[in-house]
């Protein structure tokens, strides 16, 4: 925010003081006009009406700019001379839409003006990885690390790139470097924990997921801890973790289905039916869940 403190979206509350002063000034003018001919008050009222109409017209022309992020940012670039951050954000919008060509165009423009922008280097590195240009992607991540050694995103994304290539022995040091830089960042912890979980290193993964929960409880660590608990046949712990996962994320179909399986194993079929039905709300084509739910319903005791 320090780069654009005068952006209109930041000026609503600061404008309150100005509005108070303007109101006081108008009240003073209105009282002063009382001692003069009536035309003075009529003129002041007319001027205020003109200002109100002009402000209304300005609002009407400005509102469409706020229709969506892409329109707003494109307008900002058109009227601003310093558009590096704004153009970076526009590239991110294209990226999120799946428009790789648009994202690449905007990010390359930023790097043309500032080739040492570590944030855009990482963004472009992710794009190169998506394009399968792995060597270029790795070089961009390494450059970002050299420019800003404390930027943990450069390590996380390089680790993800190595996983994408199947270079697991190279990925782990990158994840651990990111954790060392930001040990209290749950997102960073989850990256390492997810890597360890997918590598079947259950004990190490559990340690990292528990650390993540201590920092910021979120659904994924609870769900993965539940999966790990099931592997050691600790169904009670697994059920507790799955329940916490769906409490934080009601649309987590994986946790709903696994929790349903635990209820079936305990003979608590009504609760299992409830969980299968909840999971199918977001994963309606899951064949295994549909079959399990159908079997439970067919064996349910009629009321």
MOUR-V121462 format. One record per residue. N is the residue number from 1. RES is the residue in one small letter. SS is DSSP state (H for helix, E for strand, L for the rest). Layout:
# MOUR-V121462
N:RES:SS / N:RES:SS
This chain:
# MOUR-V121462
1:x:L / 2:x:L / 3:x:L / 4:x:L / 5:x:L / 6:x:L / 7:x:L / 8:x:H / 9:x:H / 10:x:H / 11:x:L / 12:x:L / 13:x:L / 14:x:L / 15:x:H / 16:x:H / 17:x:H / 18:x:H / 19:x:H / 20:x:H / 21:x:H / 22:x:H / 23:x:H / 24:x:H / 25:x:H / 26:x:H / 27:x:H / 28:x:H / 29:x:H / 30:x:H / 31:x:H / 32:x:H / 33:x:H / 34:x:L / 35:x:L / 36:x:L / 37:x:L / 38:x:H / 39:x:H / 40:x:H / 41:x:H / 42:x:H / 43:x:H / 44:x:H / 45:x:H / 46:x:H / 47:x:H / 48:x:H / 49:x:H / 50:x:H / 51:x:H / 52:x:H / 53:x:H / 54:x:H / 55:x:H / 56:x:H / 57:x:H / 58:x:H / 59:x:H / 60:x:H / 61:x:H / 62:x:H / 63:x:H / 64:x:H / 65:x:H / 66:x:H / 67:x:L / 68:x:L / 69:x:H / 70:x:H / 71:x:H / 72:x:H / 73:x:H / 74:x:H / 75:x:H / 76:x:H / 77:x:H / 78:x:H / 79:x:H / 80:x:L / 81:x:L / 82:x:L / 83:x:L / 84:x:H / 85:x:H / 86:x:H / 87:x:H / 88:x:H / 89:x:H / 90:x:H / 91:x:H / 92:x:H / 93:x:H / 94:x:H / 95:x:H / 96:x:H / 97:x:H / 98:x:L / 99:x:L / 100:x:H / 101:x:H / 102:x:H / 103:x:H / 104:x:H / 105:x:H / 106:x:H / 107:x:H / 108:x:H / 109:x:H / 110:x:H / 111:x:H / 112:x:H / 113:x:H / 114:x:L / 115:x:L / 116:x:L / 117:x:L / 118:x:H / 119:x:H / 120:x:H / 121:x:H / 122:x:H / 123:x:H / 124:x:H / 125:x:H / 126:x:H / 127:x:H / 128:x:H / 129:x:H / 130:x:H / 131:x:L / 132:x:L / 133:x:L / 134:x:H / 135:x:H / 136:x:H / 137:x:H / 138:x:H / 139:x:H / 140:x:H / 141:x:H / 142:x:H / 143:x:H / 144:x:H / 145:x:H / 146:x:H / 147:x:H / 148:x:L / 149:x:L / 150:x:L / 151:x:L / 152:x:H / 153:x:H / 154:x:H / 155:x:H / 156:x:H / 157:x:H / 158:x:H / 159:x:H / 160:x:H / 161:x:H / 162:x:H / 163:x:H / 164:x:H / 165:x:H / 166:x:L / 167:x:L / 168:x:H / 169:x:H / 170:x:H / 171:x:H / 172:x:H / 173:x:H / 174:x:H / 175:x:H / 176:x:H / 177:x:H / 178:x:H / 179:x:H / 180:x:H / 181:x:H / 182:x:L / 183:x:L / 184:x:L / 185:x:L / 186:x:H / 187:x:H / 188:x:H / 189:x:H / 190:x:H / 191:x:H / 192:x:H / 193:x:H / 194:x:H / 195:x:H / 196:x:H / 197:x:H / 198:x:H / 199:x:L / 200:x:L / 201:x:L / 202:x:H / 203:x:H / 204:x:H / 205:x:H / 206:x:H / 207:x:H / 208:x:H / 209:x:H / 210:x:H / 211:x:H / 212:x:H / 213:x:H / 214:x:H / 215:x:H / 216:x:L / 217:x:L / 218:x:L / 219:x:H / 220:x:H / 221:x:H / 222:x:H / 223:x:H / 224:x:H / 225:x:H / 226:x:H / 227:x:H / 228:x:H / 229:x:H / 230:x:H / 231:x:H / 232:x:L / 233:x:L / 234:x:L / 235:x:H / 236:x:H / 237:x:H / 238:x:H / 239:x:H / 240:x:H / 241:x:H / 242:x:H / 243:x:H / 244:x:H / 245:x:H / 246:x:H / 247:x:H / 248:x:H / 249:x:L / 250:x:L / 251:x:L / 252:x:L / 253:x:H / 254:x:H / 255:x:H / 256:x:H / 257:x:H / 258:x:H / 259:x:H / 260:x:H / 261:x:H / 262:x:H / 263:x:H / 264:x:H / 265:x:H / 266:x:L / 267:x:L / 268:x:L / 269:x:H / 270:x:H / 271:x:H / 272:x:H / 273:x:H / 274:x:H / 275:x:H / 276:x:H / 277:x:H / 278:x:H / 279:x:H / 280:x:H / 281:x:L / 282:x:L / 283:x:L / 284:x:L / 285:x:L / 286:x:L / 287:x:H / 288:x:H / 289:x:H / 290:x:H / 291:x:H / 292:x:H / 293:x:H / 294:x:H / 295:x:H / 296:x:H / 297:x:H / 298:x:H / 299:x:H / 300:x:L / 301:x:L / 302:x:L / 303:x:L
